Amino acid sequence: MKILAVGDLIGNAGIKELRKQLDKIRKEEKIDFTIVNGENAAEGMGITQKNLEDILAQKIDVITMGNHTWAKKDIFKFIDHPKLIRPANYP
């Protein structure tokens, strides 16, 4: 199994570049599972519902979070999404 881990996707520019490059990388490298760090997707701090939807539209398997998990208040609307993982040691 080949896993692609994309670290720190930052802002709309990062999401746009993911959309542009991901299919090519998946095909060339025969990627089976894709992980994206999304804690900075909202222009460098947190993630919004729209960011989540835009990232998941790229058929991402898992979105990881970190210390900026709670930076945007609308996170509480989707924090339990099955593809969104927050650090176990971060309340």
Secondary structure, DSSP 8 states (H G I E B T S, - for coil): --EEEE----HHHHHHHHHHHHHHHHHHHT--EEEEE-TTTTTTS---HHHHHHHHTTT-SEEE--TTTTSSTTHHHHTT-TTEE--TT--
